Amino acid sequence: MGLQCGIVGLPNVGKSTLFSALTNIQNVAANYEFATIDPNIGKVEVPDRRLQVLTEIVKPREVKPATIEFVDIAGLVKGASKGGGRGNAFLTNIREVDATVHVIRCFDDPNVVRSSGPVNPVSDKEVIEFELQLKDLDSVEKKIAKTERAAKAGDAKAKAELAALQRFKAHLDQGKNARSLDASDEEKEAVADLFLLTMKPMLYVANVDEKNLHADNDYVKALRAAVEPEGAEVLRICAALEAQITEIGDAEEKQMFLDEYGLQESGLDQMIRSGYHLLNLITYFTAGEKEVRAWTIHKGWKAPQAAGVIHSDLERGFIRAEVIKMTDYEKYRSEAACREAGKIGIEGKDYVVQDGDVMHFRHNS
């Protein structure tokens, strides 16, 4: 599955610094607006100790972790929805991602340029959301104009679609995000082709300085209060520190660095995990001498759909799936031992894949 999270934010909030650390790509992270012009894209391996466990047991020739792409989208500014800054191009980049990560500055530093006055995370959040909402409103209004003609002609489907579009328009007019509308599946289908920007899941990253790594400062508290009605997650991360962590190649040395700052894991690992949660994703594994691999699917998918991620032929010709639970694989230390212990489940087309399943698919060739 090609999964993308777009990193958005106002200029100079630490967005490009965070992206560079996340992807280990030395992109522009400069102290001026529009340091990022075209979107940078980095593919990141998803950290997963279960993959390490399987690798130790199976000792395959190749190991392939799951990956997720992050897109560093240039800083939005007030008026972006009307073409301000590089608004139209930037908003198009956001439209193409699966979820958005909104980086918000929550630290004071007179040496970091800020053109819009004192640090104010709530205001920054509102500026970005307002621009996204305006762009969505424009998209909905254009479709309403097209749909009205068919609805007036008596087309029942068009009438239902028009009613849905008008609900989204009224919601956006109130300064609310499309994802917060309690819409039915049919109503969501009416706007699916618009790829609404505020329909996408949103993760907020509060970029703090080192001294506020372990406790919320007033800026982070204010941001949490502002996003509480959405039920959205706020991660507290120090982008500058993450950039230092990325430069450490040795795993043991990196752990010592984390211990020094009292961190159990890097903020970037937290961010990747939160991205999976945000997109309602899980991981299953295939394991053999040739390859151990992690596969990403949506939670709730059945076995044939999961097989289709490997190859469409597996989904079409699906017969059954042999499933080993990760806890059993760890306990018995081989597929053969799991089989002897009766720990391999034979599952059919209705089996809902669980996070951490180790699977082998049988199919018609």
N, C-alpha and C positions, 0 to 999 in steps of 0.2 A: 504494500500500500504506500503510495506517495503522499506522505503527510507533511504539511508545512505549517509552521507558526510564524506569524509576522510580528516583528518587534517594532512597536511604534512609540512615539513620544515627541514632546516639544524639542527644539534644538538644545543641545548642551545639558541633557539630563543624565548622560552616561550610557546612552543607548548603544552607541557604536563600541564603546569600551567593553560593555557587557557582551556584545555579539562577538567581538574579537576573542575574549576570554572563553566564551562558550564553544566556539568553533575552532579555536587555535589558529585563526586566520588573522594575520596582521593587517587589518583594514584601517582606513582612516579613522582616527579618533582625535579630532582637533578641537581647539578651543574657539570655534567660531561657527555661526549658523550655516547650515547646509554643507557640513563637512562630507556628508554622504549625499551623492547625487543620484546615481543609479543604484538599485537595490543590490546588496551583496547577499549571496546565498551560501550557507555552510551546512554540510551534512554532519550530524553528530551521532556517535554511537550511544545507545541507551545503556547505562550501567545496570547490570543485573547479576547478582551473585549466583543465581541459579544456573546461568550459562557457564560460570566458572566451575560449579559443581559437576555439571555434565561433562565438561571438558576434562576434568581430572579423572573421571570414571571411565569415559569412553576412549580418551586419547585419540581424537580424530586427526586427520591430515589437515583439516581446515576448520576454522571457527568463524561464524558470521553472526555478529550481534544485530539486533534490531536497530534501525536508524530513524532519525527524525530530522527534517530540514528546518533551519531557522533563516528567516529573511530579514535583513536589516533594512528597514524602510526609512527613507530620508525623513528628517524632522518635519512634522506638520506645523503650520502656523495658523493663526486666526485668518480666516478668509480663504482657506485651502479649498473649501467646497465650491468656491467661485473662481478658482484658478490662482489664488494667492500663493506666493512662493513658487513651488513646483507642484501645487496642489493636485491638479487633475491627474498627473502622472503618478503621484504618490498614492492617491486614493485608488487608482486602478491596481497598483501593486497589492494593496490590502485586500481588494476584492478577490484576488486569486488564492489567498491562504485559507487554511481550515480553521485557524483560531488566531487570536491576537494577544500579544503580551505587551501591556502598557507600562513602560518604564517611567517612573515619576521621581523627580529629585526631592529628596528628604534630608538634605544636609546644607549647611552654610559654608561657603568658601568664596571670599571676595575676589579670588583669582580666577574663578570660573565665570565666564560671561553669562549674564542673564539680562535679556533686553526688555523683559516684561515686569520689571520691578522686583520687590522682595520675594523670597522663596515662598510659594503658596501651593502645596500639592493639590488641594481641593480645586482651586481655580484652574490649575494645569489639567486636571482630570476633566473638568467641565469644558475647557476649550477644545480638547481633542474630541470629546463626545459630541459637542455641538456641531462641529464640522462634519463628523460622520453621519449624524442625524440629518443634517441639511442635505447631504448627498443622497441619502436613502429617500428622503422626502421627494427630492427631484425625480428619482427613479420611479417611485410609486405613482407620483402625479402623471408622469408621462404614460405609464401603463394604464392608468385610469382613463385618460383621454382616448386611448385606443380601444379599451374594453367597453366604454360607454356606448359606442356606435353599435356593437353587436348586441349589447344588452337591450337597447331601445328597439332593436329589430325583433326581439322576442326570444333570443337564444338563452335557454335556461342555464346552460353552463356558464355563459358570460355573465348572467345576472348574479349567480353565486360567487363568481370570481370578483365581480365588481364590489359586492358587499364586503368581501374579505379585504380587498384593497382599501376600501374606505375606512375599515376598522384600523388598518395599519397606519393610514394617513392621519387619522384622528389621534392615534397614540403617539406618533412622531411629532405631531403639532404641539403636543403637550410637553415636549422636551424629554421624552422617554425613549429608551432603546427598544428596537423591534423584538429582541429576545425576551424582554420582560412582559410582552403581551401574552395573555392566556389564550392562545390561538389553537384551534383544532388542527389535526393533520391536513384536512382539506384546505383550511385557510393558509397554512404554511406552504402548501403546494402552489397556491395562487401567486406567491412571491418567490418561489424557489428559483425561477429563471433570472431574478434580479440580483441574486447573490448579495443581499443586503449586508452592509458593513456592520451594522449594530445587531444583526442576527447572530453573528459569530460569537462563540464563547470567548470570554475575556479573563485573563489573569493579570493581576496588578503586581508590579515589582517596585517596592520602595527602595530606592538607591540611597543607602546611608553611608556615613563615614565609619571608620574602624571603631571609634569609641561607642557607637550605638548598635553594634552587631548583636548584642544579647538582650537588649531591652528597647522597647518602642520609645522614641523621642516624641515630642509634641507633634511634629509633622506627620509621623507614621500613625499616631493616635487619631489625628484629624482625618487622615486618608481612610483608615479602617472604618471610622464612623460614617464617612461619606459613601462607602461601598457596601455597608452592612445591608441596606434594603435589597441589594441585588443578590445577596448570598454568595458573593464572589470571594475568591481567596486573595490575600495579600501576602507576598513573600518579602521578607526583609533581607536584602543582599547588599554587600559592599562591592560594587563593580571594580573599583581600583584594586581591592584585595584579591578578587577573583582573577584579575589579570596577572597578579604575581604568582598565584597558585598554578596557573596554566603553564608558566615558564619552568616549573619544576618537573623534570622528566622522570626521576626515580620515584617509584611508588612509596617506598619506605620514608624517603625524605619528605615527600608530599604529606604523608600522614603525620610526621613530626611537626610540620608547619601548621597543619590543621589543629593538632593538639596544643600547640603554642597559643593559638587564638581561641581555644576552648570549643572547637567545632567538631562535630561528629562526622560531617560530610561537607563537601563544598556546596555553596549556594547554587551552583550550576547543576549539580546532581539533583538538588531539590526542585529546581526549575524544570528539568526534563521530566521528573516523576510527576510534577504537578501538571505538565502539559499532557501527559498520558491520561491523567485523571480528568482533566478538563475536556478532553475529546472522547472520554468514555472508552478507552482502549485497554486491551489486555494482551498478554503474550503467551503463545504456546510454542513448543519446541519440537524439532525433529532431531534424532540422534543416531548416528551410525559411524562406522570407522572412517568413511570418506568425509563426512561433514557433520558438525553440530551447529544447528542454526536456530535463531529466535525469529518468530513470525508475529507480526502485529495484526490484530483483528479488532473489530468492535465487540464490546461486551454484549452477549446475547446471541451471537452468531452460532448457527448450527454447524455440525461437522462438515457437510458438503461445501458450505460457504468458506469455511476455514481452509479446506483443501484447495479451493479455487484460487486462494492467494498464492499458492505454489505454482499451479498451472490450471488453466480453465478445463483441460481434459480430465483432471482429477475430479472436478466438481461434476462434470457431465457424466462420467462413468463411475461415480462413487458407488461402492458396494457396502463397505463398513470401515470403521476406524478402530484400531487397537490403541488403547489409552492406558498409560501408566501415570499415576500421580507422582508428583515430584518428591513427596515425602517417602514414598515407597522406593523410588529410584535411589534416593540417598541411603535408605536403610539397607537395601539388598545389593546395591553396588553393581548391578548389571541387568540387562534385559532378560537374559536366560534365568537368572535367579528370581526375578520378578514373576516370570512365567511359571517356574516351579512352585512358587509360593501362592499361585493363583491371584496375582496382583495385576494382571493385564485384563482390562475390561474390553469387551467386544461391543461396540456401540453402533447404532444405525443412524439413519438420516435425521432423526429428531433429537439426537444428542446435542445439548447446548455445551459448547466448549468452555472449560473453566481455565482461569488464569493459572499458568504453570503446568498445564497438561503436556505430557510427552506423547506424541502421536505418530502413528504409522497408518497410512491410508491404503486400503485395498480397492482396486478399481478395474473396470473393464478397459482394455487398451483399445 
